[in-house]
Amino acid sequence: MEIHTDLMYNAKKRLLIELKYLEIDIKSFVHFF
């Protein structure tokens, strides 16, 4: 059970980081044009 919550936490954290970078990429892309 502990391992499961750990995996969920890591997955959420990774997803948030990826979304943050994606947002930066989109802003850079929009700013570029």
N, C-alpha and C positions, 0 to 999 in steps of 0.2 A: 504494500500500500504506500509506504514511504517513497519507494522507488518510483511508483506511478506518479505521485504528486510532483516529485522531483523532475520527471520527464516533462510533465505538463508545464511546470514553471519554466524550464529551459526552453521549451517550444514557444511559449508565450513571449519570453524575453527575446528570443531570436526573431520572432515575427515582428515585434515592436521595433527592434533595431533595423530590420529589413524595410519596414514601412517608413521609418524615419529617413533612411538613405534614399528610398524610392521618392519620397516627397522632395528631398533635396535635388535629386536628379530631374524631377518634373519642373521644379522652379528654375533650375539652371537651363533646362531645355526651353521653357517659355521665355526666359530672359534673353536667351540666345537669339530668338526670332523677333 
